[in-house]
Amino acid sequence: MAEEYHQKYLLKGHGVLFKEMKRIYPLHQDMVDSTAAARLNGYVGGHGDEDQLSREIETLGLNDGGKETLVELVGR
């Protein structure tokens, strides 16, 4: 396991999506352990494509605003 400041580092830098994960996982350790947060961290880092996102977006727990933000991010 990486040091605390490395956990979900890229996601932490994206205000909207990080706020969404904090809403879903108020306890930081729960977010660190979350597969959804790991997936979002990857998308924020430029990994994944629109097809992949369309298959899994409903499993990430995001509200409509979070989904829209993620779709725009991945579509760039």
C-alpha positions in Angstrom: 0.0 0.0 0.0 1.3 3.4 -0.9 1.8 6.2 1.6 -1.3 8.1 2.6 -0.6 11.2 0.4 -0.3 8.9 -2.7 -3.7 7.4 -2.1 -6.1 8.4 -4.9 -3.7 11.3 -5.7 -5.0 12.2 -9.1 -8.6 12.0 -7.9 -7.8 14.3 -5.0 -6.8 16.9 -7.6 -10.1 16.8 -9.4 -12.5 18.8 -7.2 -15.9 17.6 -8.6 -15.1 13.9 -8.7 -13.3 13.9 -5.4 -16.2 15.6 -3.8 -18.5 12.9 -5.2 -16.3 10.2 -3.7 -16.3 12.0 -0.4 -20.1 12.1 -0.5 -20.2 8.3 -1.1 -17.3 7.4 1.2 -17.2 9.9 4.1 -14.5 7.8 5.7 -11.2 8.2 3.9 -10.2 4.6 4.3 -13.4 3.4 2.7 -12.5 5.6 -0.4 -9.0 4.3 -0.4 -10.4 0.7 -0.5 -13.1 1.5 -3.1 -12.9 0.0 -6.6 -15.0 2.9 -7.9 -12.6 5.5 -6.5 -9.7 3.5 -8.1 -11.5 3.5 -11.4 -12.1 7.3 -11.2 -8.5 7.9 -10.3 -7.5 6.1 -13.5 -9.9 8.0 -15.6 -8.6 11.3 -14.2 -5.1 10.1 -15.0 -6.0 9.6 -18.7 -6.6 5.9 -18.6 -9.7 4.4 -20.1 -11.8 5.4 -23.1 -15.3 6.4 -23.9 -16.4 2.8 -24.7 -15.1 1.5 -21.4 -16.7 4.3 -19.5 -20.1 3.8 -21.1 -20.0 0.2 -19.9 -19.2 1.0 -16.3 -20.4 4.5 -15.6 -23.6 3.3 -13.8 -21.5 1.2 -11.4 -19.4 4.1 -10.1 -22.1 5.6 -7.8 -21.9 9.1 -9.3 -24.8 11.6 -9.4 -25.8 13.1 -12.7 -23.3 16.0 -12.3 -20.5 13.7 -11.6 -21.3 11.5 -14.5 -21.4 14.5 -16.8 -18.1 15.7 -15.5 -16.5 12.3 -16.0 -17.9 11.9 -19.6 -16.5 15.3 -20.5 -13.1 14.4 -19.0 -12.8 11.1 -20.8 -14.0 12.6 -24.1 -11.2 15.1 -24.3 
